[in-house]
Amino acid sequence: MADPRETPAMQQYFRFKRQHPGCILLFRMGDFYEMFDEDAVTVSKALGLTLTQRTAGVPMAGMPFHQLEVYLRRLIQQGFRVAVCDQIQDARQAKGLVARAVTRVITPGTLVDEALVSDEAPATLAAILFTGDGEDSPASLAIAEVSTGSFILADCGPGAIVDELARRSVRELLFAQPADGKTPGRVKRILDALALSATPRPAWAFRHAEARDVLLKHFGVATLAGYGLREDDPAIGAAGALVHYLLETQTAGPEETAQREPGMKVRTATLAHLAAPRREDPSGFCQIDAPALRALEIERTVRGQGIDGSLLGLFLATGSGGCRTAMGKRLIREWLVRPLADLELIRARQQAVGVFVEDRRAAVHVAAQLDLVNDVARIAGRVALGRATPRDLIALARSIATIPTLLAVIDSTPALAPQRARLDSVRDHLCPIAEEVTGRCVEEAPAHLREGGLFRDGIDAELDEARLLQRDAGSWLAMYQERLAREHELPGLKVGYNRVFGYYIELSAAQARAFDGRADGGRGTGLLRKQTLKNAERFTTAELREFESKVMTAEARAIEREQMLFQHLCDRITARLAEIAVLAQSLSELDALLAFAERAIRRGWRCPEVVDEPVLTIHAGRHPVLEDLLGSGFVPNDVELGPAGGLALITGPNMAGKSTFIRQTALNVLLAHAGSYIPADRATIGLTDRIFTRVGADDALHAGQSTFMVEMTETASILHHATARSLVVLDEIGRGTSTLDGLSLAWAITEHLAGGTGRARRGSPRTLFATHYHELTDLEDRYPARILNLHVEVREWPPGDPHAQIIFLHRILPGRTDQSYGIHVAKLAGLPAGVIERAREVLASLAVHHAGAPDPIQAAASPAAPDAQMSLFTEYLAHPAIDRLREIKIDELSPIQAFDALRALKSIVENPRADAARPAGR
Ligand code: ADP
């Protein structure tokens, strides 16, 4: 028996399979997409499809073609890459094997179809080119969002690569595959830190000359200088490799175009919507690194990983003042993960938000228009890539139609001048397209063009005719019959149809004889004899034959005609992609500004004053997310850090509100830099270059590293990089090691950040440090100008009772806390009463106080006494010998007793266990 893998179709299949390694290949066969071999086995397991066999020994699984999007979504969600191989030729016109081509390659970083992308989050692709040989070398990144066409270049130091990829929501990373075919260690480390898929690419695609050629050709330019790229710029390698990959996966490959045959549909996909690469200057933004993004729960919560409960979530909730468009949602996300660090720009954005806060009428009108707006950025992308749907065109037209009204509403507001200017500049180019779409297409457009139904009647003669034939074949035939009968004076003439002979003209046998008896034998009538029956003769005419073929193909022709008209509209749109990008920008900005304003109105947020000096004053500040949950139950707090930096140490029991306080401060600084109003009565916030956080590590996110190691790595990065313009937020340092180690580290770190050794050159950052080590509060005495103690107020009830309950007041006050109330909190948490009681006893026996001792801090602070012990260490020196020493009353001892006591002490020191084993009370 012939090898089932040798059939022409299977050979074709294997050819595509080889061209797309690493992809599941969906192979169109009639009404199904089929998978074979390994693919069939893997996918049937992953998606629960039935596994069959094409022929013995060739496993096969498939899905109906119209279900493709559903299955694609599931495949992509499960991390597969998929190549879709379509029939690009009408099977009836094929001589032998139907021509097929891979029409889409869908990878995690190149999603564009509406069903596959989420509204809020960009699905971004990046290419990385390391610019040095070492493991720790810097890199050039090219980052593109295929669905909207944004294209950005960034140069990153080794420590900033992961942050940049996280901030940009990169889902797929292209890297140059080394000759040994292995994934390089420095790429592996990125994959360990971020959940993204890595795609090896041939190394030549990253080579300067090749990459440069790809870029010059794609953008149709003679030099890349216009994009701010030097001749030898390493960014060219990354950018070229990225464009090359996109051309390969998203547009018609060379093979497909070369083998064109009659009846083949060749894709019209282009990357026309891809913007020219733009290099972003990181100094224009307040940087928030990956740990801070996570810890401050900016995009998602740490626990649930959802948007609800995150800072971003506040501005997305539809129906409660959140963004109204998907574009606005994505933009506000970008504003929050990349806040500004430029006073002018921040103030301009604040003023624009202010317009909508002050002028509620304008806000309502703009909101009403934005409700009509769709995701024009992504629609433009789909048009360029040849994947637009009829509904996309209608939605685009509706969105464009809002321009005149929007312009009228924001006409007299100087703060919205940039948005207005942009809308104004594209109006005359886009409105005619919208009118054309609305004029030609029905309002309720079909989801796809497979059955037509998008274009109105009366806008295209050919389409009308095709439809008329389809709908009115019956009445045409009646008209024709009547006309023939009249013209040829054959009153009994009938026009009929049957499946075998098609359309015919029938005369009864008697009439046929009369017809034949005419002078010209009936030739003048154009009737041609077709069939002789017992009682009748059947004829046809050239016109009827033409009608027949027209009717037969009318439906196909109508659909084809609609597809042509659709393509025409798409071409019109493609010619205006640049203008649509400008429109998208304007609409998304209005939407995001409005969302900021709505939040400000709803929650009484105020406009912070952002200044150049590194200060931080917030009066009655609240946590933006918690206040939403707790309403007026949230206790507002103040913070004030001096102009020369300043470090606030916040102490207080667990659950008192320390973390909330430091996070709300960081979030408010961030919001201020994003140009938003903030939840506070009044605030002056100095321009901030970076927000650093070090808060409880999430072990799951750092598989393979100990919590303490993560903690110290993050702290090291802060100590190395924080400047006098940074904000540092620390929540408990040194917990992952022994108390003494931890305390010592926390002590040294605090000193360093507050401007102790080594920081003088860069100045000290504004720092908030929440800690349960209340020993650290002694540092305020040592650096009174730089360190400030704050504590969270709690009340004991009844006061002074050893078994008192504690009440959290969540109020931050100056000064230090005197105890940590850990046992109180444990009691609240429901620890068994016996355990609580025993803990109290142990605490009492451990507590060692030095009421009358000279202040060891002062001693430690004196440079003359470098070896002096600090109280924090002596407090922990619990030793039985010391206890015994304390018990000794020297005045009452005789010399011999003193000698005995000394001997006993020495023996305790040499053999402490013996002492511990002695019965208590001796
Ligand atoms: P800590 O860091 O001191 O252990 P948290 O900041 O985690 O405490 O706060 C514990 C809980 O107290 C929070 O979940 C929150 O519900 C509540 N809380 C904190 N700060 C406030 C506040 N200012 N007003 C009202 N409730 C608060």
Boltz pocket constraint, residues with backbone or C-beta under 6 A from the ligand:
constraints:
  - pocket:
      binder: B
      contacts: [[A, 630], [A, 633], [A, 634], [A, 635], [A, 636], [A, 637], [A, 652], [A, 653], [A, 654], [A, 655], [A, 656], [A, 657], [A, 658], [A, 659], [A, 660], [A, 661], [A, 770], [A, 809], [A, 810], [A, 811]]
      max_distance: 6.0
